[in-house]
């Protein structure tokens, strides 16, 4: 991810106090999706001294104008035995769902996703992105290196860009993926080389340190640098001087270093794969970026960052909120952009359109639909693994079976009708022949 994305995602209203009378607990339920647009972004604080009510018509609680929400849908009370907040469905007509499963009662945990009617709420303990944004602004003006730690795809480069943008440095932001850096060219890539320094060096090269002069150089996945190059980098951090390959003198550079990693560098030091003295240098300032699963309240806002104007059905929104994004923000972006790229209309994205990419999550949601026995639901179709001939044969067989009824074919495949029409065109299948 190379573009700048605002990390200050949806937070609680400024007037909301994030403490309860129980100092060890600080939770709120935030509305992230609802037919009631005015309710989105609203939140109710969970307080140990009083019950919190959620419904279509409640006093002193969270009101949501959602026709599928009961007048009083859910109560939340403090459970002194379990030392936590307990939710209980108040006999609602359409039930309460937590993390995709229908429930009657249970303890609320941070990042739980609660569905009442077509309204979705996330239990938020702290505003992770707001905290990161604040810390990034606070350290942006420093010349010290910053170490960004977090899982792959969590947004380390995005945060690095935010630091650079807030630093006031006039030079460019340059990012290098150290994992993709060939060992034999690493020194030249970073520090440059003079003409004739080695075979193939027909022209002099400035290198990335000088390319980022007056700005910021991000060394992404710094744990993948070789030990020899780590020693050269340590010298640059100490003296702000580099020596291009083949040169006989040093050059001064004014480049701020940011480093990013998804590995445990302390453990790498113990294993002899990373220099302890270099680690001490680059971790003078540290920012830890949690996985997307710890920031679920941001997911739907991110879909709008990646595909502005894309609307979601309640089922699709729920699937995205409860999915296990092991690839974090990068995986979410890939899924949303892939779905958006093949859509033929601007209708809300349906949960079935996510079945190829989130098969288990979508199946959990579809299986609990009222009046639809689980045994009648088709297994998720991994269409990407079907050959063109195999897909054509499958679609043609189903068209014969259902006499050209696109709706029935789509239902059996667990796909949106638009996808079936796209396949018919791509495979050269004429619908009229099956009627």
Order of alpha helices (4+ residues) and beta strands (2+ residues): beta-beta-beta-beta-beta-beta-beta-beta-beta-beta-beta-alpha-beta-alpha-beta-alpha-alpha-beta-alpha-beta-beta-beta-alpha-alpha-beta-alpha-alpha-alpha-alpha-alpha-alpha-alpha
